[in-house]
Amino acid sequence: MKQIRNLILSVACSVSLAALPARGEPEPTPSPTPHEEPSATPHEEPSPTPEEEPSPTPHEEPSATPGDDSGDDLGDDGNQGDLSLHGFYEGVTATGALAVFYIETNTHVQINVLDVAGQVIGFAEGALTNGNFALTLTDGQAISGVASEDQIEVNLAGQSFLAGHFDTFGEGSDIGGRYAGVANGPTGQSTVMFIIDANNNIVMVQIASSGRSGGYGTVTPPASAGAPSTFLLDHVIGSTGPITGSFTIVDGVFNGSFTTSAGTYTVASFKDSLANRMANISTRGLAGPGQGQLIGGFIITGGPKMVLIRALGPSLAAAGVSPVAANPSLQLFAGATLLAADDDWGTNANAAQITASGFAPTDPNEAALLVRLEPGAYTTVLTNGDGATAIALVEVYEMGFE
């Protein structure tokens, strides 16, 4: 998140967040007419004179509900786009076990249930259909549930509990993620997985011929620059005492060691999805009633991404902009489907995460959405709440996480 590459878009352009090229300072006034044939990857040298025919994504004449012509609204891989369930979810079962869920795409879920009392780790993975799954753990227990962007409603062996989505931003967000690799030690070679959340909580699962072992606990950040992080798993399975270890993470590679009652293992593992950059696109223009709404478009390729979308108005006055939209509201569409909407960003259920991201709007009347999105084409619609026609800015940031 240390580099921000800004592009000023015309009112109806579409670009790819997966491969934004580096640019210099953007022009102060965006072109009012989009290019004829936009690409998922913007042209390196855009023409200073727009073509006559507008881009089909988003539509030339925007409305409160974008059109449903799927031929116009699909990304280059044919996906219309949707809110993404991607990420980690964690909950405590009715018997006190820790259940960790990993959704890689909206079609697949992986589950580890760490039962310290029973000294067993139940595992299952399989299909996710419209957020629903029904599987059987390796310990024989039936597990089912339905996932949303914020939580999973789970039923395990006839008892219900909730698993919440891991926080994205926090003290440990720079090392947060899922790392999978190989461990070598006194029992030979095994595979190992570490999951670290943004609040320095850690889960470890070791898989050997004898079965699954591991535990969960906390990470202690380095005492000084360049020193390794350390961790303590005080809830363990397959070890007669706590598991301790240390590691460094450089360019998504987790190197370190850990010690169980069986001895010390060395480990090298890799982050499953390394997102180590942030891109930004923005559209500034007049926002008014009816067909005067301010429209922006973007395309996501390559996999699920977390994005932060802002609709700014009052805060622009500090830069000498006038007149500004006094109360901008924001809608996010995939084709004709409304995925999310916001008026005042502080009323969002995940307002704390928006604040922690460092990109929260500075005015309470401005709008923001922090969402995970599947690959596809998206349209943002900005409306000025007081009905006047004034200047507003809509921005989309790709957040570097997971």
N, C-alpha and C positions, 0 to 999 in steps of 0.2 A: 504493500500500500504506500510505498515511499515515492513512487513516481506516478504522476497523473498526466495522461495524455488527453488533451482537450480537442474536440472537434466542434465547430459551430455548424449545426445542420440547418438546411432549409426547412420550411414549415412542413414539408411532406417528404422527408427522405428516409431511407432505410439503410442501416449499416450493420456490420457484424461485430458483436462484442468479442468474438473469439479471436479476431485478428485485426485489431485496429492499428494502422501504421502510425509511426511517430510523426508529429507535426510541429511546426513553429507556432508563433502567436496566431490565434484565430482572427479572422477578419471581424471588425466590430459590427457589421451589418450582414446578416445571413441573406442568401439569395431567396427571393420570393417565389421562384419557380423551380421545382425539383428537376433532376435529370431524367431523361427518357428511360434509360435502362439501368436501374441501380443493381449493384452486385452485393452478395453477402460480404464481400471484401471491397471497401471503397476504392475507387480509382486513385492511383498515386498522384496523377496530375489532373485534377478536375478542370473542366473547361470553364473559363470565366463567363461564357455566355450560355445560359441554359438552353436546352432543346425545347421545341414547341410542345411535345407531348409530355404530360406529367407522369410521374411514376405511379404504377398501380398499387404500391404499398407504401404508406397508407393511401386512401382514396383521395381523389382530387377535391371532391366536395364532402368534407367530413361532416358527420352528424353526431348526436349524442350516442348513437349506437352505430359503430362501424358496420359496413356492409358484410354480407355473409358469403361473398364470392370466394370460395376456397382456393380457386386458381390464383387469386391475387394475394392471398394472405398466408400462403404456406412458405416455410423456409426452404433452403436449397435441398434438404433431405426429405421434403414432403410433409413435415410435421407442422401442425397448426399451432402448437404450443399449449402449455398448461402450467399451473402451479406445480412445483416439484416437491416431492416428499423426501428427497435426497437428504441423507445425514444420519445422525445417531440419536437414539431415543433411549431413555433409561428410566426404570421404575422398580419398585420393591414389591415383590409378590406378597400374597396373604400370609405366607409362611416365613417371610423375612429374607428370601433369596433376592439377589440382584439380577434383574433381567435387562440385557443390553441388546438393542435392535439396531441393525444397520441396513438402511434402504439405499441401494446404489442407484437404481433407476425406479421409475414408477411401476415396474413389473417384477421386481425381485426383492426379497427380504432375507436377511440372515439374522439368526437369534442365538445368543448364548445366555443361559440361565445359570448363574453361579450360586449354588446352594452350599454354603459353608457348613451348616449344621449337618447336612447329609453327605458332605464331602464328595459332591458330584457336580459336573458341569453338563447340563443338558443342552444339546445343540440341534438346530434345525435350520434349513434354508429351502426356499421354494418360491412359487409364484405369488405375485401380488396383483390382484385384479380389482381395479377401481378402489384401491386402498384396502381391500379385504384379503385376508389369508386364513388358512386352516391347515395346520401342520402337526406332526408328531415329533416330540423331542427324542433324542437318543436314549433318554432314561424312561421312555414309554409314556410320558404325559402328553395329553392333547393340548395344543395351544392354538388359539384363534384370536382375531382382532380386526379392527378397522383403523386405518391410519389417516390423519390429517396433517396439515403443515406444522401444527403445534404439538400434537400428542397422538398416542395410540391407545385406544380403548381395548384392553386385553382381557381374555378369559383363559386362565390356566387351570386345568383339572377342575373346572366347574366354579372357580373363584375369580372374581374380577379385580382388576387394578388398572391404574393409569401409568403410562410411560411418557414423560415429557421430552420434548426435543432439547438436545444439548444447547446451552448458550453458545452463541457464536463469538461474542466479544467479551473479553475479561483479561485478567492479569496474564493468563497463559495462552492467549489467543495466537501468539506467534509460533507456538509449538503444537497447538491443537491439531488433531487429525488422527488418522488410522494408519498404523505402520505394520507391515507384514514382511517377514523375512525368515532367516535361518539362525538357530542357536546351536552352538557346539559346546559340549561339556562332559561330565562324568558318565552320563547315560547315553552318549553318542550324539548324533545329529537329530534335531527336531525342528519343527516349524513353530514360529511364535508370532503373536499379534499383540500390539499395544494400541490402546485407544486412550487418547488424552483430550480432555475437554478444555474449554477456555478458562476454567476456574481451578486448574492444576489438579484435577482428579484423574486417576489413571486406572485402567483395567488391563490385566495381562492374561492371555490364554496361551498355554504351551501345549502343543499337540505332538505326542510321541506314540510309539507302537503300544505302549501300556495304557494310553488313553489321554484324556484332557486334564490339565492341572492349571494352576494360576492363582489369581486373586485380584483384589482391588484395594486402593489406598490413595495416597497423595504424592504429588511432586513438590520438591523444594527447589526453587529457582537458584541459579548459580550465585555463589557468594561474591564473585568478582567477574569482571569481563573475561571471557575465554575459558572460565572454569566450567566443569560439567554440571548439569542438573542431577539431583539425586532423587530417589523415590523409596517409599516404604509401603509395602502391601501388608497391612495388618489384618486383613481378612483373607485367608488362604485356603486352598484346596490342593491336596497332594503334597504338602510340606508340613513338617512337624513344628515349624516355627515361622515367624514373619519372613517375607522375601524382601531383600534389599537390593538396590542397584544404582547405577549411574549411567548417564548417556550425554552425548552431544548430538545436535541436529544441525547439519550443514547442507544447504541445497536439497532439503527433503530427505536426506539420508540419516537414519537413526543408528548411531554406533555406540556400543556400550557393553555392559555386563550386568548380570544379576546373580544373586546367591540364594539357593534354596537349601533345605536340609540335606539334599543329595550332593551339593557342591556348587561350584561357580561355573557359569556359562558365559561365553562371549556371544555377542549378537550383532548382526548387521541387518537392518530392515529399511524398507523404503515406504515413503508416503504414497498411498494409493492414488490420490488425486492432488497433484501439486499445483496450486494456483498462486503464483508468486508475483503477480502484477495486478495493477488496477487500471482500467480504462474508463474514460468519461466521454459521453456525448451530450450535447445540449442544443436546445432550440429556444431562441428568444424572439418574441413577436407580440402582436396585439391579441389580447384575449377579450372576447365580447360575447354577447348572447347569440343563440341560434347557430348559424353557420360561421359565426365569428370565433368559435372555439379554437384554441391553439393546439395543434396536432403534432405529435412526434412519433416516429417509428424506429424500431430496432429489431435486429435478428440475432438470435443466439444459435451458435453451432458448436459441435464438439462435445456436448454433455451438459448436465444441469449446472446452472450458475446462480449464485446469490447476487441480486442487484438491489441497489438503493435508488429509488426514484424520488426526486424532489420537485415540487411546484412552488416557485418563489415569486413573491410580489413585493410586499412591504419592505423587505430587506434590501431591495434594489435601490431604494431611495438614497441610501448611504453612498452609492456610487454616482449620484447625480442623475439617475433615471427618473423621468416624469412624463406622464402620470403613470403610477404603478397600480397593478391590480391589488385591491385592498384585501381581498379574501379569496385567494385561489383554491380551488378544489381539484382533485385528481382522480381519474379513472384509468384502469389498465385493462385492455381488451386483447384477446387472442381471437382473431376473426370477429364474429358477432358476439362472442361470449365475454361477459364482464367477469374478470377474475378477481379484482380487488378495487376498492375505492377508499378515499380518505379526504376529509375536509381540514381539520386541525390536527396536525401530526401528533401532538401530545396525548390525544385520546386513543391512539393505537394501543392494542393489547401488548405489542412488543415495543412500546415507546422507550423502555429502558435500554433495549438493545440498539435502537436507533441512536440514542444518546451515546452509548458506549462505542459505536462505530466511528465517532468523531465527525460525522457529516449530517447531524441533525440541523434542520433549519433554525435560524436565529430568532425568528418571529413566530409566536404561537398561532397566528392566523394562517401560516403557510402549511402546506401538505407534504406528506412523505409516505412512502411504502417501502418496507424492507421484506423482500420475498425471494424464494427460490423458484426458478423457472426451468422448465424442460426446454430442449431445443425447439425452435420455431420462430415465427414472426409475431411481433407484438406492436400494439398501438397505444400511445398515451393520449388522453384527452384532458386538457386543462380548461377550466371554466372559472370566470370571475364571479364570485358569489353575490356581489352587489349589483350585477346587471350592467355595469358600465363597461365601456371598451377602454382598456388600459394595457400597459406593457407588463408581460410576465415572462418567466423563464422556466422551462422544464428540463431537468437533467437526469441522466441515467448513469450510475456508477456501477462498475463490476467490482464486487468486494472479494479480495483475495483470501479465500478460506475454503477448506475441504477440497 
